Amino acid sequence: MAQTPSHMLPLGTQAPEFVLPDTVSGQIRSLVELKGTKGTLVIFMCNHCPFVVHVMDEVVRIAHEYETNGINTIAISSNDVAKYPQDSPELMKAFALEHQMNFAYLYDETQQTAHAYDAACTPDFYLFDAQNQLVYRGQLDDSRPSNGIPVSGKDLRAALEALVLGQHIPGEQKPSLGCNIKWKI
């Protein structure tokens, strides 16, 4: 499987606005509507990526835990479904229900949102504060499929914990690593 690192958008970047369909509820949702009171975690992901599948249980745990602290999670899939039908909106809904996701799973058909965030891989994590400024972008943890390191979420959890407690989040952050976003040509 190809390994693509995230692009590491500059810290302090304002979260790009979006309006996208939620594959689970069928509603059109926006960043303004979905953002958390203390912060927002935006994850670019898809159904079939082995890197996403590897960490999905931990991602759902983190979303559940930090929702009570005012951090909302938003997942977005931007893959080209003509070439990767396993990432279709219908299968996104099934994936969300199967994994008991308590957060929106949005479909970025035009890929404009992925471009606005400079997303590169799945999963690609972006944590924004209450003012929608980027405070963390990087990996969940050091675990990868087949590397034997247990999934802990330690890197993302440390950033979330610091945000909730109003503490400084170090700028030294490791890029996420995953499958590349399947761009339309």
Contacts in CASP RR format, 6 or more apart in sequence:
PFRMAT RR
TARGET T0000
AUTHOR 0000-0000-0000
METHOD contacts of the structure
MODEL  1
MAQTPSHMLPLGTQAPEFVLPDTVSGQIRSLVELKGTKGTLVIFMCNHCP
FVVHVMDEVVRIAHEYETNGINTIAISSNDVAKYPQDSPELMKAFALEHQ
MNFAYLYDETQQTAHAYDAACTPDFYLFDAQNQLVYRGQLDDSRPSNGIP
VSGKDLRAALEALVLGQHIPGEQKPSLGCNIKWKI
1 50 0 8 1.000
1 51 0 8 1.000
1 145 0 8 1.000
1 179 0 8 1.000
2 179 0 8 1.000
2 180 0 8 1.000
3 177 0 8 1.000
3 178 0 8 1.000
3 179 0 8 1.000
4 120 0 8 1.000
4 121 0 8 1.000
4 177 0 8 1.000
4 178 0 8 1.000
4 179 0 8 1.000
4 180 0 8 1.000
5 120 0 8 1.000
5 121 0 8 1.000
5 175 0 8 1.000
5 176 0 8 1.000
5 177 0 8 1.000
5 178 0 8 1.000
6 119 0 8 1.000
6 120 0 8 1.000
6 121 0 8 1.000
6 124 0 8 1.000
6 125 0 8 1.000
6 137 0 8 1.000
6 138 0 8 1.000
6 139 0 8 1.000
6 175 0 8 1.000
6 176 0 8 1.000
6 177 0 8 1.000
7 118 0 8 1.000
7 119 0 8 1.000
7 120 0 8 1.000
7 175 0 8 1.000
8 137 0 8 1.000
8 138 0 8 1.000
8 173 0 8 1.000
8 175 0 8 1.000
9 117 0 8 1.000
9 118 0 8 1.000
9 126 0 8 1.000
9 134 0 8 1.000
9 137 0 8 1.000
10 134 0 8 1.000
11 134 0 8 1.000
11 135 0 8 1.000
11 136 0 8 1.000
11 137 0 8 1.000
11 171 0 8 1.000
12 133 0 8 1.000
12 134 0 8 1.000
12 135 0 8 1.000
13 133 0 8 1.000
13 134 0 8 1.000
14 132 0 8 1.000
14 133 0 8 1.000
14 134 0 8 1.000
15 31 0 8 1.000
15 35 0 8 1.000
15 40 0 8 1.000
15 42 0 8 1.000
15 126 0 8 1.000
15 128 0 8 1.000
15 132 0 8 1.000
15 133 0 8 1.000
15 134 0 8 1.000
16 31 0 8 1.000
16 113 0 8 1.000
16 116 0 8 1.000
16 117 0 8 1.000
17 30 0 8 1.000
17 31 0 8 1.000
17 32 0 8 1.000
18 30 0 8 1.000
18 31 0 8 1.000
18 76 0 8 1.000
18 106 0 8 1.000
18 108 0 8 1.000
18 112 0 8 1.000
18 113 0 8 1.000
18 116 0 8 1.000
19 28 0 8 1.000
19 29 0 8 1.000
19 30 0 8 1.000
20 28 0 8 1.000
20 29 0 8 1.000
20 30 0 8 1.000
20 76 0 8 1.000
20 106 0 8 1.000
20 107 0 8 1.000
20 108 0 8 1.000
20 113 0 8 1.000
21 27 0 8 1.000
21 28 0 8 1.000
21 29 0 8 1.000
21 89 0 8 1.000
21 106 0 8 1.000
21 107 0 8 1.000
22 28 0 8 1.000
22 29 0 8 1.000
22 104 0 8 1.000
22 105 0 8 1.000
22 106 0 8 1.000
23 89 0 8 1.000
23 90 0 8 1.000
23 92 0 8 1.000
23 93 0 8 1.000
23 96 0 8 1.000
23 105 0 8 1.000
23 106 0 8 1.000
23 107 0 8 1.000
24 92 0 8 1.000
24 93 0 8 1.000
24 96 0 8 1.000
24 97 0 8 1.000
24 101 0 8 1.000
24 104 0 8 1.000
24 105 0 8 1.000
25 104 0 8 1.000
29 104 0 8 1.000
29 106 0 8 1.000
31 40 0 8 1.000
31 74 0 8 1.000
31 132 0 8 1.000
34 40 0 8 1.000
34 72 0 8 1.000
34 74 0 8 1.000
34 104 0 8 1.000
35 72 0 8 1.000
35 128 0 8 1.000
35 132 0 8 1.000
36 70 0 8 1.000
36 71 0 8 1.000
36 72 0 8 1.000
36 130 0 8 1.000
37 70 0 8 1.000
37 130 0 8 1.000
38 69 0 8 1.000
38 70 0 8 1.000
38 71 0 8 1.000
38 129 0 8 1.000
38 130 0 8 1.000
38 163 0 8 1.000
38 164 0 8 1.000
39 70 0 8 1.000
39 71 0 8 1.000
39 72 0 8 1.000
39 127 0 8 1.000
39 128 0 8 1.000
39 129 0 8 1.000
39 130 0 8 1.000
39 163 0 8 1.000
40 71 0 8 1.000
40 72 0 8 1.000
40 73 0 8 1.000
40 74 0 8 1.000
40 127 0 8 1.000
40 128 0 8 1.000
40 132 0 8 1.000
41 62 0 8 1.000
41 63 0 8 1.000
41 66 0 8 1.000
41 71 0 8 1.000
41 72 0 8 1.000
41 73 0 8 1.000
41 74 0 8 1.000
41 125 0 8 1.000
41 126 0 8 1.000
41 127 0 8 1.000
41 128 0 8 1.000
41 156 0 8 1.000
41 160 0 8 1.000
42 73 0 8 1.000
42 74 0 8 1.000
42 76 0 8 1.000
42 117 0 8 1.000
42 125 0 8 1.000
42 126 0 8 1.000
42 127 0 8 1.000
42 128 0 8 1.000
43 59 0 8 1.000
43 73 0 8 1.000
43 74 0 8 1.000
43 75 0 8 1.000
43 76 0 8 1.000
43 123 0 8 1.000
43 124 0 8 1.000
43 125 0 8 1.000
43 126 0 8 1.000
44 75 0 8 1.000
44 76 0 8 1.000
44 77 0 8 1.000
44 78 0 8 1.000
44 114 0 8 1.000
44 117 0 8 1.000
44 119 0 8 1.000
44 121 0 8 1.000
44 122 0 8 1.000
44 123 0 8 1.000
44 124 0 8 1.000
44 181 0 8 1.000
45 52 0 8 1.000
45 59 0 8 1.000
45 75 0 8 1.000
45 76 0 8 1.000
45 77 0 8 1.000
45 122 0 8 1.000
45 123 0 8 1.000
45 124 0 8 1.000
46 52 0 8 1.000
46 77 0 8 1.000
46 79 0 8 1.000
46 84 0 8 1.000
46 87 0 8 1.000
46 122 0 8 1.000
46 179 0 8 1.000
46 182 0 8 1.000
47 77 0 8 1.000
47 86 0 8 1.000
47 87 0 8 1.000
47 91 0 8 1.000
47 92 0 8 1.000
47 95 0 8 1.000
48 84 0 8 1.000
48 86 0 8 1.000
48 87 0 8 1.000
49 122 0 8 1.000
49 123 0 8 1.000
49 178 0 8 1.000
49 179 0 8 1.000
50 145 0 8 1.000
50 179 0 8 1.000
51 121 0 8 1.000
51 122 0 8 1.000
51 123 0 8 1.000
51 144 0 8 1.000
51 145 0 8 1.000
51 177 0 8 1.000
51 178 0 8 1.000
51 179 0 8 1.000
52 122 0 8 1.000
52 123 0 8 1.000
52 178 0 8 1.000
52 179 0 8 1.000
53 145 0 8 1.000
54 143 0 8 1.000
54 144 0 8 1.000
54 145 0 8 1.000
54 151 0 8 1.000
55 123 0 8 1.000
55 140 0 8 1.000
55 141 0 8 1.000
55 143 0 8 1.000
55 151 0 8 1.000
55 153 0 8 1.000
56 99 0 8 1.000
57 99 0 8 1.000
57 151 0 8 1.000
58 140 0 8 1.000
58 141 0 8 1.000
58 151 0 8 1.000
58 152 0 8 1.000
58 153 0 8 1.000
59 73 0 8 1.000
59 123 0 8 1.000
59 140 0 8 1.000
60 99 0 8 1.000
60 100 0 8 1.000
60 101 0 8 1.000
60 102 0 8 1.000
62 73 0 8 1.000
62 153 0 8 1.000
62 156 0 8 1.000
62 157 0 8 1.000
62 160 0 8 1.000
63 73 0 8 1.000
63 101 0 8 1.000
63 102 0 8 1.000
63 103 0 8 1.000
64 102 0 8 1.000
66 73 0 8 1.000
66 160 0 8 1.000
66 164 0 8 1.000
67 73 0 8 1.000
67 102 0 8 1.000
67 103 0 8 1.000
69 160 0 8 1.000
69 164 0 8 1.000
70 164 0 8 1.000
71 160 0 8 1.000
71 163 0 8 1.000
71 164 0 8 1.000
72 103 0 8 1.000
73 102 0 8 1.000
73 103 0 8 1.000
74 103 0 8 1.000
74 104 0 8 1.000
74 106 0 8 1.000
75 96 0 8 1.000
75 101 0 8 1.000
75 103 0 8 1.000
75 104 0 8 1.000
75 105 0 8 1.000
75 106 0 8 1.000
76 105 0 8 1.000
76 106 0 8 1.000
76 107 0 8 1.000
76 108 0 8 1.000
76 113 0 8 1.000
76 114 0 8 1.000
76 119 0 8 1.000
77 87 0 8 1.000
77 92 0 8 1.000
77 105 0 8 1.000
77 106 0 8 1.000
77 107 0 8 1.000
77 108 0 8 1.000
77 122 0 8 1.000
78 108 0 8 1.000
78 111 0 8 1.000
78 113 0 8 1.000
78 114 0 8 1.000
78 119 0 8 1.000
78 181 0 8 1.000
79 87 0 8 1.000
79 122 0 8 1.000
79 181 0 8 1.000
79 182 0 8 1.000
80 111 0 8 1.000
80 182 0 8 1.000
80 183 0 8 1.000
80 184 0 8 1.000
81 87 0 8 1.000
81 88 0 8 1.000
81 89 0 8 1.000
81 109 0 8 1.000
82 184 0 8 1.000
83 182 0 8 1.000
84 182 0 8 1.000
85 91 0 8 1.000
87 182 0 8 1.000
89 107 0 8 1.000
92 105 0 8 1.000
92 107 0 8 1.000
93 105 0 8 1.000
95 105 0 8 1.000
96 105 0 8 1.000
106 113 0 8 1.000
108 114 0 8 1.000
111 181 0 8 1.000
111 183 0 8 1.000
111 184 0 8 1.000
114 181 0 8 1.000
117 124 0 8 1.000
117 126 0 8 1.000
119 181 0 8 1.000
120 180 0 8 1.000
120 181 0 8 1.000
121 176 0 8 1.000
121 177 0 8 1.000
121 178 0 8 1.000
121 179 0 8 1.000
121 180 0 8 1.000
121 181 0 8 1.000
122 178 0 8 1.000
122 179 0 8 1.000
122 180 0 8 1.000
122 181 0 8 1.000
123 140 0 8 1.000
123 176 0 8 1.000
123 178 0 8 1.000
124 137 0 8 1.000
124 138 0 8 1.000
124 176 0 8 1.000
124 181 0 8 1.000
125 136 0 8 1.000
125 137 0 8 1.000
125 138 0 8 1.000
125 139 0 8 1.000
125 140 0 8 1.000
125 156 0 8 1.000
125 176 0 8 1.000
126 134 0 8 1.000
126 136 0 8 1.000
126 137 0 8 1.000
127 134 0 8 1.000
127 135 0 8 1.000
127 136 0 8 1.000
127 137 0 8 1.000
127 156 0 8 1.000
127 159 0 8 1.000
127 160 0 8 1.000
127 163 0 8 1.000
128 134 0 8 1.000
128 135 0 8 1.000
129 135 0 8 1.000
129 163 0 8 1.000
135 159 0 8 1.000
135 163 0 8 1.000
135 169 0 8 1.000
136 156 0 8 1.000
136 159 0 8 1.000
136 160 0 8 1.000
136 163 0 8 1.000
136 169 0 8 1.000
136 173 0 8 1.000
137 173 0 8 1.000
137 176 0 8 1.000
138 155 0 8 1.000
138 156 0 8 1.000
138 173 0 8 1.000
138 174 0 8 1.000
138 175 0 8 1.000
138 176 0 8 1.000
139 155 0 8 1.000
139 156 0 8 1.000
139 173 0 8 1.000
139 174 0 8 1.000
139 175 0 8 1.000
139 176 0 8 1.000
139 177 0 8 1.000
140 151 0 8 1.000
140 153 0 8 1.000
140 155 0 8 1.000
140 156 0 8 1.000
140 176 0 8 1.000
141 149 0 8 1.000
141 151 0 8 1.000
141 152 0 8 1.000
141 153 0 8 1.000
141 154 0 8 1.000
141 155 0 8 1.000
141 156 0 8 1.000
142 149 0 8 1.000
142 154 0 8 1.000
142 155 0 8 1.000
142 174 0 8 1.000
143 149 0 8 1.000
143 150 0 8 1.000
143 151 0 8 1.000
143 152 0 8 1.000
143 153 0 8 1.000
144 177 0 8 1.000
155 173 0 8 1.000
155 174 0 8 1.000
158 169 0 8 1.000
159 169 0 8 1.000
159 173 0 8 1.000
161 167 0 8 1.000
162 168 0 8 1.000
162 169 0 8 1.000
163 169 0 8 1.000
END
